[in-house]
């Protein structure tokens, strides 16, 4: 039987301590984690968290395993293979558009001016030390295509030996295992067959494991990060989708406010965006942004000064770059408290996107060959444009996705909840930023709750 490379992914939020995430690298084999996608739901009243992750793997091992520590015995559930693809489609940014004519481009531009645009082993007493078993299999089963075991361990050296006896080649140290054992965590073990993944010409592979959901109780919302360093050479990219009763952020200098606030400021000072519909009775989201910036205008210079001190600079329409230490600021990519209509999109009861009126409907370029006919067409199209602008003075929120992808959003039904706040943010962690576990906290700015939403492309939004 081949020795399996063990990959430890600690996706847990303990009641009294933090979670951790790492890979156990096998001797003579290599597994790295260049990126992962995470969907977390958090119920602070019931103290229940669900954690779904889809890590991306790169390496040359024939097979490997995942070891997921949790503070209590988790309930495992299979998730749709393309779960995170569906989330990506659901959170496609919208553009605020007004209808325009392709037949009368000059007129359209004028009209658009000002728009906002294996089986478990028997456990025996150690024959040498004559002590009772310290590694116990609590549960074994199958979730999706993955066999799993949930084990309890009270000694790191015994757990180290258990992994070896069960054909997991672990080249890490016992101290890493002891970190979790001292927290009295349980360990869920899974084996992965890399033959199912994409093979490169050099024999290495790359791919992602089907997402699995873990549900357990917790007192804190924490992302496992500390021992991820074992499986990271220089950096790893994590894309978070967090559903909670409130908007979330990362604490301290990991906050996305260093990019979010200057992006808002830049948008509202950009000519054309701060037009009459933003200065006067603009849409609720725009008014909230303006109110939020006004409320915190006294603290904003301090925030921006700290960003400059860290070497974080917002550049319109550009992705953030690393500072001198190689640190890249967190970016918020989508944020919204879900309404009934947002949830109904999943079942097709509400439209995925606004439909932009076709003001040229019924006319072709051949119709413009007749001068008199052209004048009539011009008046008709102009009337249609004016009517559309009167009906929707702030424009239409438009986004595009293939019809099949929109239909497949039904796989998200039951996972996204009405009145839940979804915060999508991205952080590229350098190794020295993974010295501790990652708290996920309510989004606040200088003591005030941040409820601002972001689902529409701004004229300064990065690609």
PyMOL commands that set and color helices and strands:
alter all, ss='L'
color gray80, all
select helices_A, chain A and resi 83-90+105-112+156-165+174-181+194-196+226-231+252-254+257-268+276-279+284-295+297-310+340-347+365-369+371-391+403-412+431-433
alter helices_A, ss='H'
color red, helices_A
select strands_A, chain A and resi 4-8+31-43+48-59+63-70+75-78+95-97+135-143+146-153+168-169+186-193+198-199+205-208+212-217+222-223+235-244+248-250+331-337+396-398+421-430+438-442+444-445+448-449
alter strands_A, ss='S'
color yellow, strands_A
deselect
rebuild
show_as cartoon
